Amino acid sequence: MQNPAPSHASPSRTQRIRDDIDQSRRRGPLQHIQIPPCPELLVQLQKALAEPEPDLTAVSRIASSDVAMAATLLRVANGPLFKPVGHPCVTVGQAMTRIGLNESVAVMTGFLARHAITANAPQLSRFWERSTKRAIAMATIARELPGLSPDLAHSFGLFLHVGMPVLLQSVRGYASTMVEAGARIDRPFIATENANHKTDHAVVGALVVRVWNLAPTLMTAIRLHHDYTALGHADIDPEIHTLIAVGLIAEHLMRRNEGLPEDADWASHHQAAMDWLHIGQEELAHWEEAVITQFDAA
């Protein structure tokens, strides 16, 4: 992966994005966007993981405090994804031991986000199912790609389009905008969002991450995930470029797996993403095989 020299002449893109979001939250188009509060259990989970040595007892206690979340961990641990042998897991502690801390945290984060931000509208059918699938694809590719955290990649895949259900709940007419944006071929999806509402799901997704106090890298990558022309800019951390490039590939592999046609972003920007990652068709085919294996197991 390329490693552009950082610019010291101006603030980083992450800082500027954070400042722009805060200003727009006070006086701009974001001031009327209703962000669901970060789930209390996710706040507790972040606190437990923020210690130099993560408090595993606290994580286990958080996982056990919600019956449905505990059941989700057990289902994952006893499912084909981890090829369990011997006796099935019957406690949260056993489940966490089998699947590991990082995977446990990913499952818990996904569960809590899904229940905090509803996506019941027809325009968002299968929203969280596809978000989870994207997160699996991202984490799988990250394990094949040295230098990218699978945990961060999973979170990026999970939260990438979270601005859509938030906009749908907050902005009158956004449902119609989704239909229009999906049908138009003369301009990108976010261009229609901005024309109709003066904001878009990338901005609002970054706002969710900001309000929920998730990683600044995640906030910036979500904000820029449709700005492929930014790949390689010196004021952007290389890990952010990598998340955006891998996100484009993960979405492409999902669409292929679902029998959907190639989308415009892939057609226009896949070479830039592959160049950034220094991969060719052989690596792409290998990643696709690994991702499909995980889809089948999940």
C-alpha positions, -999 to 999 in steps of 0.1 A, spaced: 0 0 0 12 35 -8 22 57 21 20 94 12 39 119 32 17 137 57 10 173 52 20 196 80 7 228 63 -30 222 72 -51 202 96 -57 166 87 -87 156 68 -101 138 99 -99 170 119 -115 190 92 -143 165 88 -149 165 126 -150 203 127 -174 204 97 -197 179 113 -198 198 146 -204 231 128 -232 217 107 -247 200 137 -249 234 154 -260 256 125 -263 236 93 -284 208 77 -274 183 104 -291 202 132 -324 185 126 -310 150 122 -321 128 151 -293 104 161 -304 75 183 -283 76 215 -254 52 217 -266 20 235 -255 20 271 -241 -15 268 -220 -3 238 -207 26 260 -198 1 287 -181 -22 261 -160 7 247 -149 16 283 -139 -20 290 -119 -23 258 -102 11 263 -80 -2 291 -44 -12 283 -54 -47 292 -91 -52 282 -113 -62 311 -125 -96 299 -147 -101 330 -165 -68 322 -170 -78 285 -184 -111 296 -207 -94 321 -219 -70 294 -225 -99 270 -246 -118 296 -267 -87 306 -289 -90 275 -305 -124 269 -309 -119 232 -273 -107 227 -261 -137 248 -282 -160 226 -266 -144 195 -231 -151 208 -240 -187 215 -256 -192 181 -224 -179 164 -201 -200 185 -221 -231 179 -226 -224 142 -206 -236 111 -185 -205 109 -163 -218 138 -166 -255 129 -173 -265 165 -163 -300 177 -173 -317 209 -199 -303 232 -218 -272 223 -212 -240 242 -239 -234 268 -225 -202 285 -214 -168 272 -180 -174 286 -176 -206 266 -189 -189 235 -164 -160 239 -135 -185 245 -144 -204 213 -148 -174 190 -123 -150 206 -125 -116 221 -124 -96 188 -151 -117 171 -172 -115 203 -170 -77 203 -179 -76 166 -210 -97 172 -220 -76 202 -214 -43 184 -235 -55 155 -263 -66 178 -264 -34 197 -263 -12 165 -291 -32 149 -314 -27 178 -306 10 183 -311 20 147 -342 4 131 -345 -1 94 -380 -14 88 -389 6 57 -394 -12 24 -366 9 9 -342 -7 34 -353 -43 33 -324 -65 44 -304 -35 55 -288 -50 86 -285 -84 69 -265 -68 41 -245 -47 66 -235 -78 85 -226 -95 53 -205 -65 42 -188 -66 76 -179 -102 72 -165 -96 38 -144 -66 51 -130 -86 80 -122 -116 57 -103 -94 33 -85 -76 62 -72 -110 74 -57 -115 39 -42 -79 38 -14 -71 62 -17 -38 80 -55 -35 81 -72 -43 114 -100 -69 109 -119 -53 138 -119 -18 122 -127 -33 88 -157 -51 103 -170 -19 119 -166 -1 86 -186 -27 68 -213 -26 95 -217 11 98 -210 21 61 -245 30 51 -260 36 86 -268 72 75 -296 59 54 -320 46 81 -312 77 102 -321 100 73 -352 80 66 -363 85 102 -353 122 104 -360 138 70 -393 141 53 -392 129 17 -360 109 20 -378 77 11 -387 92 -23 -351 104 -26 -338 69 -22 -361 57 -50 -350 86 -73 -313 82 -64 -314 45 -71 -331 50 -105 -309 79 -119 -279 70 -140 -268 106 -147 -253 113 -113 -242 95 -81 -266 85 -54 -252 111 -29 -256 138 -55 -293 133 -55 -294 132 -17 -275 165 -15 -297 181 -42 -329 172 -23 -317 175 14 -284 194 15 -267 164 31 -262 127 23 -258 93 40 -220 95 40 -221 127 61 -249 114 84 -231 80 88 -200 99 99 -222 119 123 -235 87 139 -199 75 145 -190 109 159 -220 110 183 -214 74 194 -177 82 201 -164 54 178 -129 56 161 -121 88 143 -106 67 115 -140 50 111 -157 84 110 -134 97 82 -136 66 61 -174 66 62 -175 103 53 -153 97 23 -165 63 12 -180 77 -21 -151 101 -27 -127 78 -46 -109 107 -61 -94 113 -26 -75 80 -27 -38 89 -22 -43 124 -9 -15 132 16 -37 147 43 -56 114 47 -42 85 68 -33 55 47 -55 32 67 -85 53 57 -76 49 20 -73 12 26 -107 9 42 -124 28 13 -106 6 -13 -114 -26 5 -150 -14 10 -154 -10 -27 -141 -45 -33 -163 -60 -6 -194 -44 -21 -184 -58 -55 -179 -93 -42 -213 -92 -23 -230 -81 -55 -214 -109 -75 -224 -134 -48 -260 -121 -50 -262 -122 -88 -265 -84 -90 -250 -64 -119 -217 -44 -115 -224 -10 -100 -212 23 -112 -187 29 -84 -169 -4 -92 -170 3 -130 -154 38 -125 -131 33 -96 -121 -4 -91 -87 1 -108 -78 30 -85 -88 8 -55 -68 -22 -67 -38 0 -75 -38 15 -40 -39 -20 -25 -13 -33 -50 -34 -63 -60 -43 -78 -94 -70 -102 -106 -53 -132 -90 -55 -117 -55 -90 -105 -62 -101 -140 -71 -84 -154 -40 -102 -129 -18 -135 -137 -35 -131 -174 -27 -123 -166 9 -153 -143 12 -177 -167 -3 -165 -194 21 -173 -171 50 -207 -162 35 -216 -199 31 -206 -206 67 -225 -176 81 
